[in-house]
Amino acid sequence: DALCKDYELYTQSSEAMIYGSFIRLMTRRLAA
């Protein structure tokens, strides 16, 4: 069951990274 937990953690962290980069892109576009 450890594999399932690792997978959940991985998907959550990757989602957070994508969300963070998306926000950075949008703020940069609005600031430009």
PDB file of N, CA, C, O and CB in Angstrom:
ATOM      1  N   ASP A   1       0.828  -1.206   0.000  1.00  0.00           N
ATOM      2  CA  ASP A   1       0.000   0.000   0.000  1.00  0.00           C
ATOM      3  C   ASP A   1       0.863   1.257   0.000  1.00  0.00           C
ATOM      4  O   ASP A   1       0.363   2.361  -0.213  1.00  0.00           O
ATOM      5  CB  ASP A   1      -0.937   0.006   1.212  1.00  0.00           C
ATOM      6  N   ALA A   2       2.155   1.082   0.239  1.00  0.00           N
ATOM      7  CA  ALA A   2       3.046   2.244   0.252  1.00  0.00           C
ATOM      8  C   ALA A   2       3.140   2.855  -1.147  1.00  0.00           C
ATOM      9  O   ALA A   2       3.285   4.068  -1.298  1.00  0.00           O
ATOM     10  CB  ALA A   2       4.453   1.845   0.761  1.00  0.00           C
ATOM     11  N   LEU A   3       3.056   1.999  -2.162  1.00  0.00           N
ATOM     12  CA  LEU A   3       3.146   2.486  -3.537  1.00  0.00           C
ATOM     13  C   LEU A   3       1.981   3.423  -3.840  1.00  0.00           C
ATOM     14  O   LEU A   3       2.156   4.457  -4.485  1.00  0.00           O
ATOM     15  CB  LEU A   3       3.162   1.307  -4.534  1.00  0.00           C
ATOM     16  N   CYS A   4       0.796   3.056  -3.371  1.00  0.00           N
ATOM     17  CA  CYS A   4      -0.389   3.883  -3.594  1.00  0.00           C
ATOM     18  C   CYS A   4      -0.212   5.240  -2.932  1.00  0.00           C
ATOM     19  O   CYS A   4      -0.575   6.269  -3.502  1.00  0.00           O
ATOM     20  CB  CYS A   4      -1.653   3.184  -3.056  1.00  0.00           C
ATOM     21  N   LYS A   5       0.348   5.239  -1.723  1.00  0.00           N
ATOM     22  CA  LYS A   5       0.557   6.505  -1.009  1.00  0.00           C
ATOM     23  C   LYS A   5       1.560   7.370  -1.758  1.00  0.00           C
ATOM     24  O   LYS A   5       1.358   8.576  -1.902  1.00  0.00           O
ATOM     25  CB  LYS A   5       1.046   6.248   0.437  1.00  0.00           C
ATOM     26  N   ASP A   6       2.647   6.756  -2.240  1.00  0.00           N
ATOM     27  CA  ASP A   6       3.653   7.504  -2.988  1.00  0.00           C
ATOM     28  C   ASP A   6       3.035   8.100  -4.253  1.00  0.00           C
ATOM     29  O   ASP A   6       3.331   9.237  -4.623  1.00  0.00           O
ATOM     30  CB  ASP A   6       4.851   6.595  -3.349  1.00  0.00           C
ATOM     31  N   TYR A   7       2.169   7.318  -4.914  1.00  0.00           N
ATOM     32  CA  TYR A   7       1.541   7.792  -6.142  1.00  0.00           C
ATOM     33  C   TYR A   7       0.646   8.996  -5.860  1.00  0.00           C
ATOM     34  O   TYR A   7       0.646   9.969  -6.614  1.00  0.00           O
ATOM     35  CB  TYR A   7       0.728   6.667  -6.800  1.00  0.00           C
ATOM     36  N   GLU A   8      -0.111   8.924  -4.774  1.00  0.00           N
ATOM     37  CA  GLU A   8      -0.985  10.048  -4.409  1.00  0.00           C
ATOM     38  C   GLU A   8      -0.159  11.289  -4.141  1.00  0.00           C
ATOM     39  O   GLU A   8      -0.497  12.383  -4.594  1.00  0.00           O
ATOM     40  CB  GLU A   8      -1.840   9.704  -3.172  1.00  0.00           C
ATOM     41  N   LEU A   9       0.936  11.111  -3.396  1.00  0.00           N
ATOM     42  CA  LEU A   9       1.804  12.239  -3.067  1.00  0.00           C
ATOM     43  C   LEU A   9       2.395  12.832  -4.345  1.00  0.00           C
ATOM     44  O   LEU A   9       2.489  14.051  -4.484  1.00  0.00           O
ATOM     45  CB  LEU A   9       2.933  11.800  -2.100  1.00  0.00           C
ATOM     46  N   TYR A  10       2.793  11.959  -5.281  1.00  0.00           N
ATOM     47  CA  TYR A  10       3.388  12.428  -6.528  1.00  0.00           C
ATOM     48  C   TYR A  10       2.381  13.235  -7.344  1.00  0.00           C
ATOM     49  O   TYR A  10       2.715  14.301  -7.861  1.00  0.00           O
ATOM     50  CB  TYR A  10       3.907  11.244  -7.350  1.00  0.00           C
ATOM     51  N   THR A  11       1.162  12.737  -7.460  1.00  0.00           N
ATOM     52  CA  THR A  11       0.155  13.450  -8.246  1.00  0.00           C
ATOM     53  C   THR A  11      -0.172  14.794  -7.609  1.00  0.00           C
ATOM     54  O   THR A  11      -0.370  15.787  -8.309  1.00  0.00           O
ATOM     55  CB  THR A  11      -1.121  12.604  -8.384  1.00  0.00           C
ATOM     56  N   GLN A  12      -0.228  14.824  -6.278  1.00  0.00           N
ATOM     57  CA  GLN A  12      -0.530  16.083  -5.593  1.00  0.00           C
ATOM     58  C   GLN A  12       0.586  17.096  -5.823  1.00  0.00           C
ATOM     59  O   GLN A  12       0.313  18.260  -6.113  1.00  0.00           O
ATOM     60  CB  GLN A  12      -0.731  15.846  -4.082  1.00  0.00           C
ATOM     61  N   SER A  13       1.835  16.664  -5.696  1.00  0.00           N
ATOM     62  CA  SER A  13       2.958  17.588  -5.841  1.00  0.00           C
ATOM     63  C   SER A  13       3.066  18.073  -7.287  1.00  0.00           C
ATOM     64  O   SER A  13       3.363  19.244  -7.523  1.00  0.00           O
ATOM     65  CB  SER A  13       4.274  16.914  -5.401  1.00  0.00           C
ATOM     66  N   SER A  14       2.827  17.180  -8.262  1.00  0.00           N
ATOM     67  CA  SER A  14       2.921  17.591  -9.656  1.00  0.00           C
ATOM     68  C   SER A  14       1.803  18.573  -9.985  1.00  0.00           C
ATOM     69  O   SER A  14       2.010  19.522 -10.741  1.00  0.00           O
ATOM     70  CB  SER A  14       2.862  16.369 -10.591  1.00  0.00           C
ATOM     71  N   GLU A  15       0.625  18.345  -9.423  1.00  0.00           N
ATOM     72  CA  GLU A  15      -0.487  19.279  -9.646  1.00  0.00           C
ATOM     73  C   GLU A  15      -0.138  20.643  -9.084  1.00  0.00           C
ATOM     74  O   GLU A  15      -0.420  21.669  -9.704  1.00  0.00           O
ATOM     75  CB  GLU A  15      -1.791  18.754  -9.001  1.00  0.00           C
ATOM     76  N   ALA A  16       0.487  20.655  -7.894  1.00  0.00           N
ATOM     77  CA  ALA A  16       0.854  21.911  -7.254  1.00  0.00           C
ATOM     78  C   ALA A  16       1.896  22.641  -8.094  1.00  0.00           C
ATOM     79  O   ALA A  16       1.841  23.864  -8.224  1.00  0.00           O
ATOM     80  CB  ALA A  16       1.386  21.661  -5.831  1.00  0.00           C
ATOM     81  N   MET A  17       2.849  21.899  -8.666  1.00  0.00           N
ATOM     82  CA  MET A  17       3.887  22.532  -9.481  1.00  0.00           C
ATOM     83  C   MET A  17       3.280  23.138 -10.741  1.00  0.00           C
ATOM     84  O   MET A  17       3.621  24.257 -11.125  1.00  0.00           O
ATOM     85  CB  MET A  17       4.981  21.513  -9.853  1.00  0.00           C
ATOM     86  N   ILE A  18       2.382  22.397 -11.380  1.00  0.00           N
ATOM     87  CA  ILE A  18       1.728  22.900 -12.591  1.00  0.00           C
ATOM     88  C   ILE A  18       0.909  24.146 -12.258  1.00  0.00           C
ATOM     89  O   ILE A  18       0.928  25.129 -12.999  1.00  0.00           O
ATOM     90  CB  ILE A  18       0.823  21.807 -13.225  1.00  0.00           C
ATOM     91  N   TYR A  19       0.186  24.094 -11.131  1.00  0.00           N
ATOM     92  CA  TYR A  19      -0.631  25.225 -10.703  1.00  0.00           C
ATOM     93  C   TYR A  19       0.243  26.442 -10.423  1.00  0.00           C
ATOM     94  O   TYR A  19      -0.099  27.562 -10.803  1.00  0.00           O
ATOM     95  CB  TYR A  19      -1.449  24.857  -9.454  1.00  0.00           C
ATOM     96  N   GLY A  20       1.383  26.214  -9.753  1.00  0.00           N
ATOM     97  CA  GLY A  20       2.290  27.314  -9.424  1.00  0.00           C
ATOM     98  C   GLY A  20       2.871  27.952 -10.675  1.00  0.00           C
ATOM     99  O   GLY A  20       2.932  29.177 -10.779  1.00  0.00           O
ATOM    100  N   SER A  21       3.297  27.128 -11.624  1.00  0.00           N
ATOM    101  CA  SER A  21       3.884  27.680 -12.843  1.00  0.00           C
ATOM    102  C   SER A  21       2.820  28.420 -13.649  1.00  0.00           C
ATOM    103  O   SER A  21       3.117  29.432 -14.285  1.00  0.00           O
ATOM    104  CB  SER A  21       4.526  26.562 -13.696  1.00  0.00           C
ATOM    105  N   PHE A  22       1.587  27.925 -13.626  1.00  0.00           N
ATOM    106  CA  PHE A  22       0.499  28.580 -14.340  1.00  0.00           C
ATOM    107  C   PHE A  22       0.245  29.969 -13.760  1.00  0.00           C
ATOM    108  O   PHE A  22       0.052  30.933 -14.500  1.00  0.00           O
ATOM    109  CB  PHE A  22      -0.781  27.729 -14.276  1.00  0.00           C
ATOM    110  N   ILE A  23       0.247  30.065 -12.422  1.00  0.00           N
ATOM    111  CA  ILE A  23       0.027  31.358 -11.763  1.00  0.00           C
ATOM    112  C   ILE A  23       1.161  32.314 -12.104  1.00  0.00           C
ATOM    113  O   ILE A  23       0.929  33.495 -12.366  1.00  0.00           O
ATOM    114  CB  ILE A  23      -0.087  31.185 -10.227  1.00  0.00           C
ATOM    115  N   ARG A  24       2.397  31.797 -12.101  1.00  0.00           N
ATOM    116  CA  ARG A  24       3.538  32.658 -12.436  1.00  0.00           C
ATOM    117  C   ARG A  24       3.403  33.192 -13.851  1.00  0.00           C
ATOM    118  O   ARG A  24       3.669  34.367 -14.104  1.00  0.00           O
ATOM    119  CB  ARG A  24       4.864  31.891 -12.285  1.00  0.00           C
ATOM    120  N   LEU A  25       2.988  32.329 -14.776  1.00  0.00           N
ATOM    121  CA  LEU A  25       2.832  32.744 -16.169  1.00  0.00           C
ATOM    122  C   LEU A  25       1.758  33.826 -16.278  1.00  0.00           C
ATOM    123  O   LEU A  25       1.951  34.826 -16.969  1.00  0.00           O
ATOM    124  CB  LEU A  25       2.473  31.534 -17.063  1.00  0.00           C
ATOM    125  N   MET A  26       0.633  33.627 -15.602  1.00  0.00           N
ATOM    126  CA  MET A  26      -0.459  34.594 -15.676  1.00  0.00           C
ATOM    127  C   MET A  26      -0.058  35.935 -15.066  1.00  0.00           C
ATOM    128  O   MET A  26      -0.350  36.989 -15.630  1.00  0.00           O
ATOM    129  CB  MET A  26      -1.700  34.048 -14.969  1.00  0.00           C
ATOM    130  N   THR A  27       0.610  35.895 -13.916  1.00  0.00           N
ATOM    131  CA  THR A  27       1.001  37.155 -13.274  1.00  0.00           C
ATOM    132  C   THR A  27       2.013  37.888 -14.145  1.00  0.00           C
ATOM    133  O   THR A  27       1.979  39.114 -14.242  1.00  0.00           O
ATOM    134  CB  THR A  27       1.591  36.896 -11.862  1.00  0.00           C
ATOM    135  N   ARG A  28       2.914  37.140 -14.780  1.00  0.00           N
ATOM    136  CA  ARG A  28       3.902  37.781 -15.647  1.00  0.00           C
ATOM    137  C   ARG A  28       3.201  38.435 -16.829  1.00  0.00           C
ATOM    138  O   ARG A  28       3.590  39.519 -17.265  1.00  0.00           O
ATOM    139  CB  ARG A  28       4.954  36.757 -16.138  1.00  0.00           C
ATOM    140  N   ARG A  29       2.166  37.774 -17.350  1.00  0.00           N
ATOM    141  CA  ARG A  29       1.443  38.313 -18.499  1.00  0.00           C
ATOM    142  C   ARG A  29       0.665  39.566 -18.094  1.00  0.00           C
ATOM    143  O   ARG A  29       0.603  40.537 -18.848  1.00  0.00           O
ATOM    144  CB  ARG A  29       0.487  37.249 -19.087  1.00  0.00           C
ATOM    145  N   LEU A  30       0.075  39.537 -16.902  1.00  0.00           N
ATOM    146  CA  LEU A  30      -0.690  40.696 -16.446  1.00  0.00           C
ATOM    147  C   LEU A  30       0.241  41.860 -16.145  1.00  0.00           C
ATOM    148  O   LEU A  30      -0.111  43.017 -16.376  1.00  0.00           O
ATOM    149  CB  LEU A  30      -1.522  40.343 -15.202  1.00  0.00           C
ATOM    150  N   ALA A  31       1.431  41.557 -15.627  1.00  0.00           N
ATOM    151  CA  ALA A  31       2.374  42.615 -15.263  1.00  0.00           C
ATOM    152  C   ALA A  31       2.982  43.241 -16.514  1.00  0.00           C
ATOM    153  O   ALA A  31       3.330  44.422 -16.505  1.00  0.00           O
ATOM    154  CB  ALA A  31       3.485  42.061 -14.350  1.00  0.00           C
ATOM    155  N   ALA A  32       3.114  42.462 -17.593  1.00  0.00           N
ATOM    156  CA  ALA A  32       3.753  42.964 -18.805  1.00  0.00           C
ATOM    157  C   ALA A  32       2.910  44.061 -19.463  1.00  0.00           C
ATOM    158  O   ALA A  32       3.298  44.599 -20.500  1.00  0.00           O
ATOM    159  CB  ALA A  32       3.990  41.815 -19.792  1.00  0.00           C
TER     160      ALA A  32
END
